[in-house]
């Protein structure tokens, strides 16, 4: 993980924390999901295995790209393409304003 410079926390949930980060060599901005492993007796959580398996096989312009998986004994990191907007937050905002996404946006 030394090749990344961690920035702000973008989100936090049951399984971990998502950080905005910068690749030190390329300058690329990414989102790094740090998955908690300390509570798992059998290693990696099954939800993480499923997420990794699915995302490694999904390649589409409208799906966030999983760029890299970094695993050590204590931590699992998923390095994603960084997206400027959070779709869930955007949709909630639109809903509060009584708006919907157009067919083109969908």
Buried (B, 14 or more C-beta within 10 A) or exposed (E): EEEBEEBEEBEEEEBBBBBBBBBEEEEBBBBBBBBBBEEEEEEEBEEBEEBBEEBEEEEEEEEBBBBBBBBEEEBBBBBBEBEEEEEEEEEEEEEEEEEEEEEEEE
